[in-house]
């Protein structure tokens, strides 16, 4: 049985946009969709009274949230199988647990919290940093959310963080029948020890190109129909990828699992994209 695509829902507009995006993604991969609402409402409102009685208002709200999200998904694409669940648990912890048996996790970029000015909700960031499967944070402008660019982008860091992200990117490009833009950036000091301008580092550029060639070989053979565009660019990786996300339907980055610690090392580039990218962002964990 295919693993489900899991969506964290909370009734916010951001989570409803995530549902729309996830329905399309589930249809592309022929996956079931699982909508999960998690909250610690039992802790604050008490357990159900013995023998029944009126349910806590938060449970009523939870039922309304998942029912509305499921109805929205069915209207969006009735061919996608949808199931729902309500979990009386911390939202981030519940979704991380769901990641053990998910094809991928999808969240919105903001939740129902009081801090509306935040660029990324705390749940989305926590899940992206701790999940065991790819996490997609749905954000960006209308064109990026609608997937009208016909292009997805992978920011390739190195072999340790990039292998799983590369495989994910090729699968996405194949099911979308779109161009895969693979970007490798590099930096060199602008000035030497004595303050003199340094010439362009041709060796660093060549090393970055060689990493691309080595990483892509087998995957290009396995996915001959995927159109691949390679870019080796000198400059700030965060700025370059955020700028190029404006012409992408999805930007993908790898994350390295910390040694001896729980969670992933998202890195500066991953954090920046999760907060500023102009299209949905996928964080793909490397294998332990």
DRENDO-1510 file (C-alpha; in Angstrom, 1 decimal, always signed):
<recs>
REC; n; res; u; v; w
REC; 1; UNK; +0.0; +0.0; +0.0 .
REC; 2; UNK; +1.3; +3.4; -0.9 .
REC; 3; UNK; +2.4; +5.7; +1.9 .
REC; 4; UNK; +0.0; +8.7; +2.4 .
REC; 5; UNK; +0.8; +12.3; +1.9 .
REC; 6; UNK; +0.1; +13.8; +5.3 .
REC; 7; UNK; -1.1; +17.4; +5.7 .
REC; 8; UNK; -1.2; +19.3; +9.0 .
REC; 9; UNK; -4.5; +21.3; +9.2 .
REC; 10; UNK; -5.5; +23.9; +11.7 .
REC; 11; UNK; -8.3; +25.8; +10.0 .
REC; 12; UNK; -6.0; +28.7; +9.0 .
REC; 13; UNK; -6.0; +30.1; +5.5 .
REC; 14; UNK; -2.4; +29.0; +5.2 .
REC; 15; UNK; -3.3; +25.3; +6.0 .
REC; 16; UNK; -6.2; +25.4; +3.5 .
REC; 17; UNK; -3.7; +26.5; +0.8 .
REC; 18; UNK; -1.5; +23.6; +1.9 .
REC; 19; UNK; -4.5; +21.2; +1.4 .
REC; 20; UNK; -5.0; +22.5; -2.1 .
REC; 21; UNK; -1.3; +22.0; -3.0 .
REC; 22; UNK; -1.3; +18.6; -1.3 .
REC; 23; UNK; -4.3; +17.3; -3.3 .
REC; 24; UNK; -2.5; +18.1; -6.6 .
REC; 25; UNK; +0.6; +16.5; -5.3 .
REC; 26; UNK; -1.2; +13.3; -4.2 .
REC; 27; UNK; -2.9; +13.1; -7.6 .
REC; 28; UNK; +0.5; +13.4; -9.4 .
REC; 29; UNK; +1.9; +10.5; -7.3 .
REC; 30; UNK; -1.3; +8.5; -7.1 .
REC; 31; UNK; -1.2; +8.7; -3.3 .
REC; 32; UNK; -3.9; +8.8; -0.5 .
REC; 33; UNK; -4.2; +12.0; +1.4 .
REC; 34; UNK; -4.3; +12.1; +5.2 .
REC; 35; UNK; -5.4; +15.2; +7.0 .
REC; 36; UNK; -4.3; +15.6; +10.6 .
REC; 37; UNK; -5.4; +18.1; +13.2 .
REC; 38; UNK; -3.4; +18.0; +16.4 .
REC; 39; UNK; -3.9; +20.1; +19.5 .
REC; 40; UNK; -3.5; +19.9; +23.3 .
REC; 41; UNK; -7.1; +20.8; +23.8 .
REC; 42; UNK; -7.7; +17.9; +26.3 .
REC; 43; UNK; -5.0; +19.3; +28.6 .
REC; 44; UNK; -6.7; +22.7; +28.8 .
REC; 45; UNK; -10.4; +21.7; +28.7 .
REC; 46; UNK; -10.3; +18.4; +30.5 .
REC; 47; UNK; -11.2; +14.9; +29.3 .
REC; 48; UNK; -14.8; +14.0; +28.3 .
REC; 49; UNK; -17.2; +13.8; +31.2 .
REC; 50; UNK; -17.9; +10.2; +32.4 .
REC; 51; UNK; -20.9; +8.8; +30.5 .
REC; 52; UNK; -20.8; +11.3; +27.7 .
REC; 53; UNK; -22.2; +14.8; +27.9 .
REC; 54; UNK; -21.5; +17.9; +25.9 .
REC; 55; UNK; -18.1; +17.8; +24.1 .
REC; 56; UNK; -15.5; +20.4; +24.8 .
REC; 57; UNK; -15.8; +23.3; +22.3 .
REC; 58; UNK; -12.2; +22.7; +21.0 .
REC; 59; UNK; -13.2; +19.2; +20.0 .
REC; 60; UNK; -16.2; +20.6; +18.1 .
REC; 61; UNK; -13.8; +23.0; +16.4 .
REC; 62; UNK; -11.4; +20.2; +15.6 .
REC; 63; UNK; -14.2; +18.2; +14.0 .
REC; 64; UNK; -15.2; +21.3; +12.0 .
REC; 65; UNK; -11.6; +21.9; +10.8 .
REC; 66; UNK; -11.0; +18.4; +9.5 .
REC; 67; UNK; -14.4; +18.1; +7.9 .
REC; 68; UNK; -14.0; +21.4; +6.2 .
REC; 69; UNK; -10.5; +20.5; +5.0 .
REC; 70; UNK; -11.7; +17.1; +3.7 .
REC; 71; UNK; -14.7; +18.7; +1.9 .
REC; 72; UNK; -12.3; +21.2; +0.3 .
REC; 73; UNK; -10.0; +18.4; -0.8 .
REC; 74; UNK; -12.8; +16.4; -2.4 .
REC; 75; UNK; -14.1; +19.5; -4.2 .
REC; 76; UNK; -10.5; +20.1; -5.5 .
REC; 77; UNK; -10.1; +16.6; -6.8 .
REC; 78; UNK; -12.7; +13.9; -6.0 .
REC; 79; UNK; -10.4; +11.1; -7.3 .
REC; 80; UNK; -8.0; +11.5; -4.4 .
REC; 81; UNK; -8.8; +9.3; -1.4 .
REC; 82; UNK; -8.9; +11.4; +1.8 .
REC; 83; UNK; -8.8; +10.3; +5.4 .
REC; 84; UNK; -8.8; +12.4; +8.6 .
REC; 85; UNK; -7.6; +12.2; +12.1 .
REC; 86; UNK; -7.8; +14.3; +15.3 .
REC; 87; UNK; -4.9; +13.9; +17.7 .
REC; 88; UNK; -4.9; +15.4; +21.3 .
REC; 89; UNK; -1.2; +16.1; +21.1 .
REC; 90; UNK; +1.2; +18.9; +20.5 .
REC; 91; UNK; +1.0; +19.7; +16.7 .
REC; 92; UNK; +4.7; +19.5; +15.9 .
REC; 93; UNK; +5.2; +16.3; +17.9 .
REC; 94; UNK; +2.2; +14.6; +16.3 .
REC; 95; UNK; +3.3; +15.5; +12.8 .
REC; 96; UNK; +6.9; +14.4; +13.4 .
REC; 97; UNK; +5.5; +11.0; +14.6 .
REC; 98; UNK; +3.3; +10.9; +11.4 .
REC; 99; UNK; +6.5; +11.3; +9.3 .
REC; 100; UNK; +7.6; +7.8; +10.2 .
REC; 101; UNK; +4.9; +6.4; +7.8 .
REC; 102; UNK; +4.4; +9.2; +5.3 .
REC; 103; UNK; +5.5; +9.8; +1.7 .
REC; 104; UNK; +5.9; +13.4; +2.7 .
REC; 105; UNK; +4.5; +16.0; +5.2 .
REC; 106; UNK; +2.8; +19.2; +4.0 .
REC; 107; UNK; +2.2; +22.2; +6.2 .
REC; 108; UNK; +1.2; +25.8; +5.7 .
REC; 109; UNK; +3.6; +28.7; +6.3 .
REC; 110; UNK; +1.6; +30.1; +9.2 .
REC; 111; UNK; -0.8; +28.8; +11.8 .
REC; 112; UNK; -3.6; +30.1; +14.0 .
REC; 113; UNK; -1.2; +31.6; +16.5 .
REC; 114; UNK; -1.5; +35.2; +17.7 .
REC; 115; UNK; +1.8; +36.3; +16.2 .
REC; 116; UNK; +0.5; +36.9; +12.7 .
REC; 117; UNK; +3.7; +38.8; +11.6 .
REC; 118; UNK; +5.9; +35.7; +11.7 .
REC; 119; UNK; +7.2; +34.7; +8.3 .
REC; 120; UNK; +7.0; +31.0; +9.2 .
REC; 121; UNK; +4.9; +29.4; +11.9 .
REC; 122; UNK; +6.6; +27.5; +14.7 .
REC; 123; UNK; +5.0; +24.2; +13.8 .
REC; 124; UNK; +6.2; +24.4; +10.2 .
REC; 125; UNK; +9.8; +25.1; +11.3 .
REC; 126; UNK; +9.8; +22.4; +14.0 .
REC; 127; UNK; +8.4; +19.8; +11.6 .
REC; 128; UNK; +10.9; +20.7; +8.8 .
REC; 129; UNK; +13.8; +20.4; +11.3 .
REC; 130; UNK; +12.7; +17.1; +12.9 .
REC; 131; UNK; +10.7; +15.0; +10.4 .
REC; 132; UNK; +11.9; +11.7; +9.0 .
REC; 133; UNK; +10.5; +12.2; +5.6 .
REC; 134; UNK; +10.4; +15.2; +3.1 .
REC; 135; UNK; +8.6; +18.2; +4.4 .
REC; 136; UNK; +6.9; +20.7; +2.1 .
REC; 137; UNK; +6.1; +24.1; +3.5 .
REC; 138; UNK; +3.5; +25.7; +1.2 .
REC; 139; UNK; +4.2; +29.4; +0.8 .
REC; 140; UNK; +4.9; +31.9; -2.0 .
REC; 141; UNK; +3.1; +33.9; -4.6 .
REC; 142; UNK; +0.1; +32.9; -6.7 .
REC; 143; UNK; +2.1; +31.7; -9.6 .
REC; 144; UNK; +4.4; +29.5; -7.4 .
REC; 145; UNK; +1.4; +28.0; -5.5 .
REC; 146; UNK; -0.4; +27.3; -8.8 .
REC; 147; UNK; +2.6; +25.6; -10.3 .
REC; 148; UNK; +2.5; +27.6; -13.6 .
REC; 149; UNK; +6.2; +28.1; -14.2 .
REC; 150; UNK; +6.9; +24.5; -15.4 .
REC; 151; UNK; +10.1; +24.5; -13.4 .
REC; 152; UNK; +11.3; +23.2; -10.1 .
REC; 153; UNK; +14.7; +24.0; -8.5 .
REC; 154; UNK; +17.1; +22.1; -6.4 .
REC; 155; UNK; +19.8; +23.9; -4.4 .
REC; 156; UNK; +22.6; +21.3; -4.3 .
REC; 157; UNK; +24.9; +21.7; -1.3 .
REC; 158; UNK; +27.2; +18.7; -1.1 .
REC; 159; UNK; +27.1; +14.9; -1.4 .
REC; 160; UNK; +26.1; +14.3; +2.2 .
REC; 161; UNK; +23.0; +16.5; +2.1 .
REC; 162; UNK; +22.2; +16.2; -1.6 .
REC; 163; UNK; +21.7; +12.6; -2.5 .
REC; 164; UNK; +18.2; +12.1; -1.2 .
REC; 165; UNK; +17.2; +15.6; -2.2 .
REC; 166; UNK; +18.4; +14.8; -5.8 .
REC; 167; UNK; +16.3; +11.6; -5.9 .
REC; 168; UNK; +13.3; +13.5; -4.6 .
REC; 169; UNK; +13.8; +16.3; -7.2 .
REC; 170; UNK; +14.1; +13.9; -10.2 .
REC; 171; UNK; +10.9; +12.1; -9.1 .
REC; 172; UNK; +9.1; +15.5; -8.8 .
REC; 173; UNK; +10.3; +16.7; -12.2 .
REC; 174; UNK; +9.3; +13.4; -13.8 .
REC; 175; UNK; +5.7; +13.4; -12.5 .
REC; 176; UNK; +5.3; +17.1; -13.3 .
REC; 177; UNK; +6.9; +16.8; -16.7 .
REC; 178; UNK; +8.8; +20.0; -16.0 .
REC; 179; UNK; +12.3; +21.3; -16.1 .
REC; 180; UNK; +14.6; +20.6; -13.2 .
REC; 181; UNK; +16.9; +23.5; -12.4 .
REC; 182; UNK; +19.9; +22.3; -10.3 .
REC; 183; UNK; +21.9; +25.1; -8.8 .
REC; 184; UNK; +25.3; +24.8; -7.2 .
REC; 185; UNK; +26.8; +27.9; -5.7 .
REC; 186; UNK; +30.3; +28.7; -4.5 .
REC; 187; UNK; +32.1; +31.5; -2.8 .
REC; 188; UNK; +35.7; +32.9; -2.7 .
REC; 189; UNK; +37.1; +35.7; -0.7 .
REC; 190; UNK; +36.9; +39.1; -2.5 .
REC; 191; UNK; +40.1; +40.3; -1.0 .
REC; 192; UNK; +43.4; +38.8; +0.0 .
REC; 193; UNK; +45.2; +39.2; +3.4 .
REC; 194; UNK; +46.8; +42.5; +2.3 .
REC; 195; UNK; +43.5; +43.9; +1.0 .
REC; 196; UNK; +44.2; +43.3; -2.7 .
REC; 197; UNK; +41.2; +42.2; -4.8 .
REC; 198; UNK; +41.5; +38.5; -5.6 .
REC; 199; UNK; +40.8; +37.1; -9.1 .
REC; 200; UNK; +38.0; +34.7; -9.7 .
REC; 201; UNK; +38.7; +31.2; -8.3 .
REC; 202; UNK; +38.5; +29.0; -11.4 .
REC; 203; UNK; +39.3; +25.9; -9.4 .
REC; 204; UNK; +36.3; +26.4; -7.1 .
REC; 205; UNK; +34.1; +26.9; -10.1 .
REC; 206; UNK; +35.5; +23.7; -11.6 .
REC; 207; UNK; +35.0; +21.8; -8.4 .
REC; 208; UNK; +31.4; +22.9; -8.2 .
REC; 209; UNK; +30.8; +21.8; -11.8 .
REC; 210; UNK; +32.5; +18.4; -11.1 .
REC; 211; UNK; +30.2; +17.8; -8.1 .
REC; 212; UNK; +27.2; +18.4; -10.3 .
REC; 213; UNK; +28.5; +16.0; -12.9 .
REC; 214; UNK; +29.3; +13.3; -10.4 .
REC; 215; UNK; +25.9; +13.6; -8.6 .
REC; 216; UNK; +23.8; +13.6; -11.7 .
REC; 217; UNK; +25.2; +10.7; -13.7 .
REC; 218; UNK; +23.1; +7.8; -12.6 .
REC; 219; UNK; +19.9; +9.9; -12.1 .
REC; 220; UNK; +20.0; +11.3; -15.6 .
REC; 221; UNK; +20.3; +7.7; -16.9 .
REC; 222; UNK; +17.4; +6.6; -14.7 .
REC; 223; UNK; +15.2; +9.6; -15.7 .
REC; 224; UNK; +16.0; +10.2; -19.4 .
REC; 225; UNK; +12.9; +12.3; -20.0 .
REC; 226; UNK; +13.6; +14.8; -17.3 .
REC; 227; UNK; +14.9; +18.1; -18.7 .
REC; 228; UNK; +17.8; +19.2; -16.5 .
REC; 229; UNK; +19.3; +22.7; -16.5 .
REC; 230; UNK; +22.5; +23.0; -14.5 .
REC; 231; UNK; +23.8; +26.3; -13.0 .
REC; 232; UNK; +27.1; +26.9; -11.2 .
REC; 233; UNK; +27.0; +30.4; -9.8 .
REC; 234; UNK; +29.5; +32.3; -7.6 .
REC; 235; UNK; +27.6; +34.2; -4.9 .
REC; 236; UNK; +25.5; +34.0; -1.8 .
REC; 237; UNK; +23.5; +30.7; -1.9 .
REC; 238; UNK; +20.5; +32.0; +0.1 .
REC; 239; UNK; +20.1; +35.2; -2.0 .
REC; 240; UNK; +20.5; +33.3; -5.3 .
REC; 241; UNK; +18.0; +30.6; -4.4 .
REC; 242; UNK; +15.4; +33.0; -3.0 .
REC; 243; UNK; +15.7; +35.2; -6.2 .
REC; 244; UNK; +15.4; +32.1; -8.5 .
REC; 245; UNK; +12.4; +30.8; -6.5 .
REC; 246; UNK; +10.3; +33.5; -8.1 .
REC; 247; UNK; +10.4; +31.5; -11.3 .
REC; 248; UNK; +9.9; +28.1; -9.7 .
REC; 249; UNK; +7.0; +25.9; -8.7 .
REC; 250; UNK; +9.0; +24.2; -5.9 .
REC; 251; UNK; +12.4; +24.7; -4.4 .
REC; 252; UNK; +14.1; +21.7; -2.8 .
REC; 253; UNK; +17.0; +21.5; -0.4 .
REC; 254; UNK; +18.6; +18.7; +1.5 .
REC; 255; UNK; +19.1; +18.6; +5.3 .
REC; 256; UNK; +21.8; +16.7; +7.2 .
REC; 257; UNK; +20.9; +14.7; +10.2 .
REC; 258; UNK; +22.8; +15.7; +13.3 .
REC; 259; UNK; +25.3; +13.2; +14.8 .
REC; 260; UNK; +24.1; +12.1; +18.2 .
REC; 261; UNK; +21.3; +14.6; +18.3 .
REC; 262; UNK; +17.6; +14.5; +17.4 .
REC; 263; UNK; +16.6; +16.4; +14.3 .
REC; 264; UNK; +18.2; +17.8; +11.2 .
REC; 265; UNK; +20.7; +20.5; +10.5 .
REC; 266; UNK; +18.7; +22.8; +8.2 .
REC; 267; UNK; +21.5; +25.3; +7.8 .
REC; 268; UNK; +21.3; +29.0; +6.9 .
REC; 269; UNK; +20.1; +28.4; +3.3 .
REC; 270; UNK; +17.2; +26.1; +4.4 .
REC; 271; UNK; +16.1; +28.6; +7.1 .
REC; 272; UNK; +16.2; +31.5; +4.6 .
REC; 273; UNK; +14.2; +29.6; +2.0 .
REC; 274; UNK; +11.5; +28.5; +4.5 .
REC; 275; UNK; +11.0; +32.2; +5.5 .
REC; 276; UNK; +11.5; +34.0; +2.2 .
REC; 277; UNK; +11.0; +31.7; -0.8 .
REC; 278; UNK; +8.4; +32.8; -3.4 .
REC; 279; UNK; +7.2; +29.2; -3.9 .
REC; 280; UNK; +6.7; +26.1; -1.8 .
REC; 281; UNK; +9.8; +24.7; -0.2 .
REC; 282; UNK; +10.7; +21.0; +0.3 .
REC; 283; UNK; +13.2; +20.0; +2.9 .
REC; 284; UNK; +14.5; +16.5; +2.3 .
REC; 285; UNK; +16.4; +14.7; +5.1 .
REC; 286; UNK; +19.5; +12.7; +4.2 .
REC; 287; UNK; +19.7; +9.1; +5.3 .
REC; 288; UNK; +21.1; +8.4; +8.8 .
</recs>
